[in-house]
């Protein structure tokens, strides 16, 4: 059989048109968003999703991908920001580095300020390397009588080195900005440098007003580059043109679809559940089905759920006074307490959904773990019950205010 210099067949296989075969062989000359180009890069392993640090949910979503819109929802205090950072920021960034892929994230943190976020991120990296739990309030010196020791200070400085490396690839935005500014600034500050932005022709009058034409295409310099846009959380996005919260969120979601489809941007939006829709229902009924997130919980904007490719909701059973939830003990000496959260795959455009995964949330250090899927196995669960008790002891004793006594150790 005749082959070319790359070792590929010159003659098309049976059932494949020769012109199609020839064009497929020149996929490197095609636009990055051409189907043949995407499939060919996939055959080289270049489309594998970035790691998110969890196993159970990855049986269905296969990591974090280019050109995906991820919507994360939960009530206040359910761990949505912690889980999002763990999955889509820390692990995605590390995974991109290991794969040799360029990574750039624009992180709009409208709820938590930069200094508090960095303290939390330092706590994550301290535990990641030393397995030592240091709460962010302790790092920032906010606990009376609990000043950091020299050894802990050294660990935090070491962790800050890692955070600084992360921040070289992450633009942290804490000023409240409106959807159009987010969209236009992302194109001008990033995509116009990362490739060629194709715009519609302007009229002479538009040129005089120094306007830019509508975007109609994008050619990336590096088709394997990962660009991510985070917003935490959507309801706090800035207002424009007198729009109310719903219409602001709707508009941001429309821009997200354009960024996903045209620029292959990965979208990660956090949306807090609408508190007035399901609260009565959840208070009156104590079955697990009553508190598992539903589409109606995203009531502040229906567009986000509709537009997203993957929707993940979180619920903390301890917030609803469950003694047991789906077989997992919540209260008592052998319970997981507030460290048990349920991760609900509510929508998955490219695979199965309607799945619930139990997680252990260590809010002290920002780490998240898959729990065993067999809650009635005491041998498997003991490790996690012990971990919950340990963290609880740290919160109640080691990091509780104690006058002006400095922590020793």
Secondary structure, DSSP 8 states (H G I E B T S, - for coil): --B-TTS-BSS--TTS-HHHHHHHTTGGGS-TTSHHHHHHHHHTTTT--B--S-STTHHHH-SB-TT-EEEEEE-TTSSHHHHHIIIIIIHHHHHHHHHT--EEEEEEESSS-HHHHHHHHHHHHHHHHH-----HHHHTT-STT----HHHHHHHHHHHHHHHHHHTSEEEE-S--BHHHHHHHHIIIIIHHHEEEEE----HHHHHTT----EEEEEES-TT-EEEEEEE-GGGSB--TT--HHHHHHHHHHHHHHHHHHH--EEEEEEE--TTTSHHHHHH--SHHHHS--GGG-TT-HHHHHH-SEEEEEE-GGGGT-SEETTEE-SSTT--GGGEEEEEEEEETTS---EEEEEEEETTTTEEEE--S-TT-HHHHHHHHHHHHHHHHIIIIITS--TT-----
